[in-house]
Amino acid sequence: MYQTDLWKYCTKEYCRDMLLSFRLLGNTSWPDQKVMACLYAFSNHTERHYRTVRIPKRDGRQRSLMVPDYMLKRIQRNILHHILDGYEVSSCATAYHKGAGVVSNAREHTGKHVVVKLDIKDFFGSISFPMVLRSVFPVRHFPPAVGTMLTALCCCNEFLPQGAPTSPAVSNLVMKHFDESINKWCGNNGISYTRYCDDMTFSGDFNPGMVIRKVSSFLDSMGFELNEEKTRILYSNGRQAVTGIVVNEKLQVSRDYRRKLRQEIFYCQKYGVMSHLERSVNSAGIPENQYLLSLLGRIQYILLVNPEDQWFREAEQKLLAVLGRKSESWMQIKI
């Protein structure tokens, strides 16, 4: 009854004024009537404003992204900044919001007996229009006409498009009830839980099958499905990695990643940057300064994960000196 009667006396003018207050087209001199006509046009035919972009994945396959055109992207960014940024997500969600990231995701699982990694199959494509309407633009906050339009502007062909600027934040809000419910269950069983987009991680000392069955059942009730091919059970007597970070004893980038980066730095020192780039198949043709900035970024990623790595701390300082003094040769900087 509460939800039915909440907007009983809400007029079309009120809905229009609410939508205009969100400034979805930004600061424009357009009259209100034209702004509303534009929003209705986009919300009624969002599928006309996307293009498919394919990017390579680590396993050699391709990921398809639905990228909105300039105007729809502008509308979505304003939905993100003027509406969605004000929402609170679960503390278990470690992606797509300020202060979150792969390090905070991995930190919760350091030094645990067992780590279980689960993946949601076709995550964004499984988030439907009704899920978004119910979880992100519910009737308790928005008149039905307003919530429906905002949902339409965030969806494409009735589902959440991977590639729209609003989709990451929307996905966290759709998963908020799941995150909080599973985290409560995990807390009662001495299990740590985090979710990085569609990657869920559980750690502690427990029966992995119990967790997998619980999560699978909960996801199924929501309309999601576990990607069983990506299920991983990692014990402390082997290498445990969470979102690319080794968590067995302390947070650390993999040994192989660090070894290859040290090798690159060594070759730059021995042969000079340009000579090294000419020899490297993967880096040939990259401008020297661009390559050095890339090298610095990879060094800083290692230090973000483990600030106590003294070798890379010194490498960072010396590389910063090189970038700051263009006339100084890399060959003169001994690492």
C-alpha angles and dihedrals in degrees: 000000000000094000093041095053100035096092097024093125097034110129130210088249091057091051090048092050091049092052092046090051090063090063091217092173092047123232102343134159091218116126115253092252092057092047091053092046089053093049092049091049093052096042092050095051109022091146089070091062101058134084127194118243122185121206128184120257126212092256092057096257124112132251117215117220126191105218118193122223122254098273097044090045089053091052092048093049089054091050087052096048100034099040118007098045088066093061123095118229129201117282086233091065105092101177137069101022138082114286094015128112147122092294095055088044093054097039093072091061102050118135098001127150095231133016120195118195119195130181131206112230115238090350102184093035090055094056104094134200093257091051091054093045093049098043105031108026102024125172092249088068105026136036108251093251092052095044091048093052094047090049091050091051090054097045136064123204089352095304139086111268118224103227102042114115091233097051099082093052092042091052092054091052093047089052096044096097091047092048094050095043095047091044091053091050090047091049090054089053099044094252128138117221135190134162125209105189103298095347114097121190128194125183140175134075108312146111106282092207091060091056094044093052093047095049094043091052093048094047091047090056089055096048098260130119132210116243096228092189089068098047110123130184112195125186128200093249088068137042112296114196127177119190088342096310123112110233105176097114106345136355110282138155110243118281091238092055092050093045093053092048092050087050092053091050090049092052091048089053095045102042104018125254098274094045090050091050091051090052094046116088094201097045103038113132096019113132113250097241092047091051093049090051089051090050090050091050092054092048091051091049089058090049092048089058095040114015090181094068098116097186093058092039089061091043089054093052093048093046090050087054090053093049090048094051107047093180093058116092121236086226089068093056110085115205 
